[in-house]
Amino acid sequence: MANSTHTQPRARIVTCPSCGGDSVYSPANVYRPFCSERCKQIDLGAWASEDFRMPAEAPPADEPYGDPRLQH
């Protein structure tokens, strides 16, 4: 008779993007990749307040496209 033991894949541990702690990355962790609901909410709040904006160079205010009052 064949040995039919099924092994569960090992849970992958990743770094929580919010707190830097360990987080289980598996379907069992509904907050993945975050370690907890708290960390997920902190990240959502930072996203909603635009803390994750990409830096962009704005033209100086005295350039024609920098100051709307100077656009004709």
N, C-alpha and C positions, 0 to 999 in steps of 0.2 A: 504494500500500500504506500502511496506517495505521501510524503510529509507536506501537508498543505497549511503551513503556518503563514499567516499574513503579518507582515511587520508594518507598523505605522511609520510613515516618513518622519524623520526628526523635525521638530519645529525649528524654523529658522529664527535666529535672534538678530535683530537689527537695532540700530541706534534711533531712538525717538527723536524726530526732528525738532521737537519743542524743548524737552528737558535734557536731552543727551543721554538718558538712561537706557537700559535694555528694554526692548519691546519684542514680543512674540509676533512674528509675521506669519499668521496662519488664519484660516477661516474662523477659528475659535476666538480670535481677538477681533471683535467688531469695530474697534477703534484703529486698526492697523493703517498706516505704519506707526501710529502714536501708541503710547503705552497705556493711556487712560482717556476717559472722556474729558477730563480737565485739560490735558495737553492738546486734545483736538480742538476744544473751544478756544483756548489761548491762540492757537494758530489761525482759527477762523476769524477771531477778532482782529488779529494783526493784518490778515488779508483784507478784511472789510474796511479797515482804516487806512488802507493803501500803504502799509509799512513795507511791502514787498515790491515797490516800484523800481523800475530799472532807471539808473541814472541817465540823464540826458543833458547835453549841453544846450542851454538856452542862449539865444543871441543877446548881446548887451542891450539894455533898454534904449540906448541912443541909436541903434541900428534901425534902418527903415522897417524891417519885419519884426523887430523886438518890441516896439512901442506902437500900439494901435492908433495913437493920436497922430503919428507921423505917416500913417498909410494914406495915400490919396487915391 
